[in-house]
Amino acid sequence: MKSLYEDIFTFLKDYFANYLSYNLNYPFIKPWRVNFDITHRCPLRCKTCSVWKKNPEVDEELSLEELKKLLEKMKEWGVDHVSFAGGETLVRKNDVIELISLASSMNMRADLITSGYFLDKKTCERLLKAKVSKISISLDGAKRETHDFIRGRGNYDKVIRTAKNLVSLKAEFKSNVELEFTTVVTGYNFRELIDIFNLMQDLGFDYVNYQVITPDNTFTKGLEYYRDFYESNFWINGNDLNLLKRIALKLVKLKKTGKIRNTRDYLLMMPKYFEKKEKFNVGKCIVGFSYLNIDPYGNISVCGLGPNLNVNDGNINNLWNSKEYKKTRFKIKRCKRPCLMLCYERLDFKILFKAWLELRGWLS
């Protein structure tokens, strides 16, 4: 029972630290996760993503040695959870594997987010040997034609082949790695969300995570762009909203299996997100206190709202507590952008406590 009490105490301590941080606009807690977007390069041209449209400045990317030093500083700062994303993360395959190995050696949780494009069997083996904590692979359709329409011809077969390899190797290596699919929910694939869940189970993966599409995942477009996007086939409109509501309720029931990462609240908010469009806003987002994102060039960015700082500007703790970051957090508090990104966290005791119970398997 002692460990249970300690667990509850930790949750309450973190909640009230976030509560004070949000209301006083000062970080009383370090980020629970630091994400490294180590490159904007990507061989795919996914219709749900805008990152590949950027002009990657390869020569300006942080080097492996710079990233290793930064990772060590994060550990010294007290961060114990990092993730690596892109672009396509495995464009820098050797670097990523070395970084994951380093993080693991320092008892840090290290997650990999990838399209699966470069995940051949040998790379999967290397990642498991490096003790990666989680591998999250994009799967945007239960049907080949759906996934490949969004992500490119031939990609579906690669993902399925990779999934089978990972499940087999996980057993062979007796690894604790979490295997997860992430699905971007759109007007093209929402009818397949249940089938994607079933496919995830059939393949032997651990989880699926649903992420509603955002019109612009670079956070650089204006409201006019959003309004045009709402009229596209990627958005869910009209009678399809009623179908999505029924699907969301089915997903809530399937969540009892423990195989869906999303909270029940997130699943139930998906139809509201598509229905309300630019008016959707749940408020009280604490991402400015709970999450730190570093782009390929060392810039610290939060939802495109600042703080216009670089990791080379000084000590990471000083940057986290800087006036510039304080201004960004204030912008986030006033943000009216229609957002339901997976990084979103709402300062709501009931929602956070339910999510905490779900993570521990005490509520399904």
Residue pairs with C-beta under 8 A, 6 or more apart in sequence:
7 360
11 353
11 356
14 29
14 32
15 349
15 352
15 353
17 28
17 29
18 28
18 29
18 286
18 289
18 290
18 347
19 347
20 26
20 28
21 27
21 28
21 29
21 286
21 289
22 284
22 286
22 289
22 333
22 347
25 326
25 329
25 330
25 333
26 321
26 326
27 289
27 320
27 321
27 325
27 329
29 289
29 290
30 77
30 78
30 79
30 320
31 79
31 289
31 290
31 291
31 292
31 320
32 81
32 290
32 291
33 79
33 81
33 82
33 83
33 290
33 291
33 292
34 74
34 79
34 81
34 82
34 83
34 291
34 292
34 293
34 294
35 82
35 83
35 84
35 85
35 291
35 292
35 293
35 294
36 67
36 70
36 82
36 83
36 84
36 85
36 99
36 294
37 85
37 86
37 87
37 293
37 294
37 295
37 296
38 61
38 62
38 67
38 84
38 85
38 86
38 87
38 89
38 92
38 95
38 96
38 99
38 296
39 56
39 58
39 61
39 86
39 87
39 88
39 89
39 91
39 92
39 296
40 51
40 52
40 54
40 56
40 86
40 87
40 295
40 296
41 56
41 58
41 86
41 87
41 88
41 91
42 49
42 51
42 52
42 86
42 87
42 88
42 91
42 115
43 88
43 91
43 117
44 52
44 88
44 115
44 117
44 151
44 152
44 155
45 52
45 152
46 52
46 115
46 138
46 150
46 151
46 152
47 149
47 150
47 151
47 234
48 140
48 150
48 184
48 186
48 213
48 217
48 234
49 217
50 216
50 217
50 218
50 220
51 86
51 87
51 217
51 218
52 87
53 218
54 218
56 87
56 296
57 296
57 297
60 296
60 297
61 92
61 296
61 297
62 70
62 296
62 297
62 298
62 311
64 95
64 98
64 99
66 298
67 95
67 99
68 98
68 99
68 102
70 294
70 298
70 311
70 316
71 82
71 99
71 102
71 103
71 106
71 108
72 102
72 106
73 316
74 82
74 108
74 316
75 103
75 106
75 108
77 316
77 317
79 108
80 107
80 108
80 109
81 108
81 109
81 111
82 103
82 108
82 109
82 110
82 111
83 110
83 111
83 112
83 113
84 96
84 99
84 100
84 110
84 111
84 112
84 113
85 113
86 113
86 114
87 296
88 114
88 115
88 117
88 118
89 96
89 112
89 113
89 114
90 96
90 114
90 117
90 118
90 119
90 123
91 118
93 118
93 123
96 112
97 123
97 126
97 127
97 130
98 130
99 110
100 110
100 112
100 127
100 130
100 131
100 132
101 129
101 130
101 131
103 109
103 110
104 110
104 130
104 131
104 132
104 133
109 133
109 134
110 131
110 132
110 133
111 132
111 133
111 134
111 135
111 136
112 127
112 132
112 134
112 135
112 136
113 136
113 182
114 135
114 136
114 137
114 138
115 137
115 138
115 151
115 155
115 159
116 137
116 138
116 155
116 158
116 159
116 162
116 163
117 155
117 158
119 135
119 137
119 158
119 162
119 165
119 166
120 162
121 165
121 169
124 162
124 165
124 166
124 169
125 169
125 173
127 135
127 177
128 169
128 170
128 173
128 175
128 177
129 173
131 175
132 177
133 176
133 177
133 178
134 177
134 178
134 179
134 180
135 166
135 177
135 178
135 179
135 180
136 180
136 181
136 182
136 209
137 159
137 162
137 163
137 179
137 180
137 181
137 182
138 151
138 159
138 181
138 182
138 183
138 184
139 147
139 159
139 181
139 182
139 183
139 196
139 199
139 200
139 208
140 146
140 147
140 150
140 151
140 183
140 184
140 186
140 189
141 147
141 148
141 149
141 150
141 156
141 188
141 189
141 192
141 196
142 192
142 195
142 196
142 198
142 199
143 192
143 195
144 156
144 157
146 188
146 189
146 192
147 155
147 156
147 159
147 189
148 154
148 155
148 156
149 188
150 184
150 186
150 188
150 189
160 203
163 179
163 181
163 203
163 204
163 205
164 203
166 177
166 179
167 179
167 203
167 204
167 205
169 175
170 177
170 179
178 206
178 207
179 204
179 205
179 206
179 207
180 205
180 206
180 207
180 208
180 209
180 261
181 196
181 200
181 205
181 207
181 208
181 209
182 208
182 209
182 210
182 211
182 342
183 189
183 193
183 196
183 208
183 209
183 210
183 211
184 211
184 212
184 213
185 193
185 210
185 211
185 212
185 213
185 236
185 270
186 213
186 234
186 235
186 236
187 232
187 233
187 234
187 235
187 236
187 237
187 240
188 233
188 234
189 196
190 236
190 240
190 243
190 244
190 247
191 243
191 247
193 210
193 247
193 251
194 247
194 250
194 251
194 254
196 208
197 208
197 251
197 254
197 259
197 260
200 207
200 208
200 259
201 257
201 259
206 259
207 259
207 260
207 261
208 259
208 260
208 261
209 260
209 261
209 262
209 342
210 251
210 260
210 262
210 266
210 267
210 270
211 341
211 342
212 270
212 273
212 274
212 340
213 234
213 235
214 339
214 340
214 341
215 221
215 225
215 226
215 229
215 230
216 225
216 226
216 229
218 304
219 303
219 304
219 305
220 304
223 278
226 277
226 278
226 338
227 277
227 278
229 235
230 237
230 277
230 278
235 274
235 277
236 244
236 271
236 274
237 274
241 271
241 274
241 275
244 270
244 271
244 274
245 271
248 267
248 268
248 270
248 271
249 268
251 260
251 262
251 267
252 264
252 267
252 268
254 260
255 262
255 264
255 267
255 358
255 364
256 364
257 364
258 361
258 364
260 267
263 351
263 354
263 355
263 358
264 354
264 358
265 351
265 354
265 355
266 340
269 282
269 340
270 340
272 280
273 280
273 338
273 340
276 338
277 338
278 338
279 338
280 338
280 339
280 340
281 335
281 336
281 337
281 338
281 339
282 340
282 344
282 346
283 346
284 333
284 346
284 347
284 348
285 332
285 333
285 335
285 339
285 344
285 345
285 346
285 347
286 345
286 346
286 347
287 302
287 303
287 332
287 343
287 344
287 345
288 302
288 325
288 328
288 329
288 332
288 333
289 329
290 345
291 302
291 343
291 345
292 300
292 320
293 300
293 301
293 302
294 300
294 301
294 311
295 301
297 310
298 310
298 311
298 312
299 308
299 309
299 310
299 311
300 307
300 309
300 310
300 311
300 319
300 325
302 328
302 329
302 332
303 332
303 335
303 337
303 339
305 328
305 331
305 332
305 335
306 324
306 325
306 327
306 328
306 331
307 319
307 322
307 324
307 325
307 327
307 328
308 324
309 319
309 322
309 324
309 325
311 319
313 319
319 325
345 352
346 352
354 363
357 363
358 364
